[in-house]
Amino acid sequence: MNELVKIAVLENPFEAQVLSDILKDEEIPHVIRSYHDTAYDGLFQAQKGWGEIRAPLEYGKQIHEILSDVRAGNQAE
């Protein structure tokens, strides 16, 4: 697998789950990382967003398009 880079910041766990399900269906390698830290009781999520999607750079444009569709309430296919 190629090096994973930060592609986008995710707004909430629902968005993260929907995006992950679509990327799995499309067989796009990715990792979703939450910014939640129990030591700070989620303080960084309020400042930075819920978390991030990391993937090989060559999938960045495709992931941004899918994420845009998810945020618009459209089904990405």
N, C-alpha and C positions, 0 to 999 in steps of 0.2 A: 504494500500500500504506500502511496506517495505521502509526503509530509502533510499533516493536517494543519490548516491555517484558519484563523477566525474569519468566518464569512459574514455573520450578522448577529446582532443582539436580539434576543427573544423577549417578548413582553410578559408572558405568563406560561404556566405549565400546560394549559390547554393548547395554546399555539405550538408549544414544543412537541406535544404528543401528536397533534395532527400533522405537523411538518415531518416528524420522524416516520410516521406511518406511510406518508406519501413517498418519502425518500427510500424507504425499504421496498415499497412496491416498484419503484423505478430502478432499484438496485444501485443507488448512489451511496457510496461509502460516506459515513458521517459519524460524529459524536456530538451529543448534546451535553453541555455542562451547565449546571445550575450555579449561580453565584451565592446561594444560601450558605451561610456559615453559622453553625449552631453557637459558636463562641460569641458571636455578635448579634445573635437572634435575627438574622436576615437583614441587618442594617444596610449591607451593600446592595441588596436587591432593590431597595428604594432609591438608591443613588445611580446604579449602573444598569438596571433592567433585571429581568428574572434570570437570564442566563445567556448562553451563546451557542451557536452552531458552528462546529469545526468540520472541515472537509478538505479534500485535495483542491487546490486552487482552480484547476481546470473545470470544476463543477460549480464554481462561484456564481456565474451568470445564471445558470439553470436554477440553482437554489434560490437566488434572489427573485426570479420570476415566479417560482412556486410559492415562496413566502408572500409575495405581493398578492397573489391570488387567494391565499389563505386569509390574509388580512382584509381583503375585499369581500370575503365571504363566498368566493367562487371555489368550485372544485377544480383542482389542478389535475389534468389528465394528459 
